[in-house]
Amino acid sequence: MSSVSIREALETAVAAMTPPLATAWENAAFSPTADTPYQRVAMAFAKPLNSEYGRGFQERGYMRIDLVYPGGQGVSAVAARADLIRATFFRGATFTANGFATTIAGTPAILPGVNDDQGDYVVQLRVPFIASITS
């Protein structure tokens, strides 16, 4: 249940960002509109950290957000969105769902932009998180 709650907490925070941006959620139907920016969101869970014996552990990983913008239009708009993501998911920010608190473990990393096969400009952000699971 912890991974479901972590996903729900972080995805809810992405959906609440303003201004909104069309979002392709992991394994959900999505049809991008031509020449319109959107974001893709996915979770990557790392090996849990077991610092003591028992059922408790720390769930770690990162949320990946790919910003997909029309190519050939410069980097200002995508950079502004990346800054908004960093402002929303700052180190220490906590998001809760189903009684589980998920904390942002560090400032989101902004990876180099690339042009994809469709001519879009894509910048990936990695938002590291950690959640202590006790039960």
N, C-alpha and C positions, 0 to 999 in steps of 0.2 A: 504493500500500500504506500510505502514511502516514495517510491519513484513516481507513482501516479499523483501524489500530493505535491511533490516538487514541481512536476510538469505543470500541474494546474495553477500553482501559485505564480510561477514565472510567466506562463502563457497569458494569464489574466493581466499581469502587469504590462506585457507587450501590447495587448489589445487595448489597454486603457491609455496608452500614450497619445498625446495630442501634439501636432495634428495626426490624425489616423493615417495609416498606410495599408493598402491592400496586403493581405498576408496569406502565404501558402503555408498552411500548418502541416506538420509531418503526417504522411500517409492519409491525407484528406484531399478530396477533389478540389482542383483550382485551375482556372483558365485565365492566364494573364491577358490583359488588354494591351494591344500593340502601342508602343511608345508611351506607356504609363508605368511609373516606378512601382515596385512592390518589394516585399521582403519575404524570405523563406526562413522558417524557424525549425530547428531540430535540437534534440538533446543528445549529449554524449555522456554516459555515466562511466566513471572510472572504477577501479577496484575499491570496494569499501574499506575503510580504515577501522581495524579492530584493535583498539588500544587496551582492551581488557577482556577477560573471558565473560561470556554471557551473551544475551541477545542484543545488547546495545552496540551501535557502531556509528560511524560517520559516513554518510553518503556524500560523495564528491563527484565533480564533473564540470561540464560547461554547457551552456546553452549557446548554440551557434545561430547567428542571425546573418543571413546573406542579404545585403542590400543590392537590388537589381534595378539599375537605372538605364535609360536609353543611352546608347553610346554616342560619342561625338558632341556631348553637351557640357563638357568640363566636369570638374569635381565638386563645385560649390554645394550643390543640393545634397549629394551623397555625404559630403563631409559634415553638413549641418545635421543630417539624420544620425550619423555616427556620434556626433557630439550629444544629441538628445538621448541616445541610448546610454552613453556614458553618464549623463546627468541622472537618468532614471535608475540605472543599475550601478550606483556608486559603491565603492568598497564599504561594507558594513550595512548596506540597506537590507532590510529583512522583509520577506513576503510570506504570507501564511495561507494555507489551505488545509482544511480537514484536521486542524489542530497541529499540523506540522509547520515549523518555521524553517524557511530556507534563507540563508544569509549569503550575500555576494562576498566572495572571498578575496577579490582583488579588482582593480580597475579593468574594465573590458579592453581586450587587445584588439587593435584595428590592423588587419592584415593588408598587404598590398592589393590594390585593385587590378583586375584583369578584364580583358574583353573576351566574352564567350563566343560560341559559334553562331549565336543569333544576333550578334552585333551589340549586345548589351554590355554595360560596364558593371562589374560585380565586385563589391567589397565585403569581405567576411569579418564579422566581429565574433569574438569568443568571450562569453561572460562566465567567469568561474564561480561556482557555487559550492556550498557545503551545508549539510544539515545533520544535526545530531539526532539519531534515532534511538529511543529508549522504549523498552516494553518488556 
